[in-house]
Amino acid sequence: MKKQRFTGFWNMGTFIWLCSAIGIVLGALLQNVVLWLCLGACIGVLLGAITSINKTKE
């Protein structure tokens, strides 16, 4: 069995979900859920795109 790297598990949907969840928690703490949800989703899209590009290069 071929050992996969840790980045093989992460895809764009996982990053969007994880960063959005963190954004919701931060928004609840800072009293602005919508702003932090959008920021979290944007960061998730960026991280997912970067890992997707790195996976295609390998």
Secondary structure, 3 states (H helix, E strand, C coil): CCCCCHHHCCCHHHHHHHHHHHHHHHHHHHCCHHHHHHHHHHHHHHHHHHHHHHHHHC
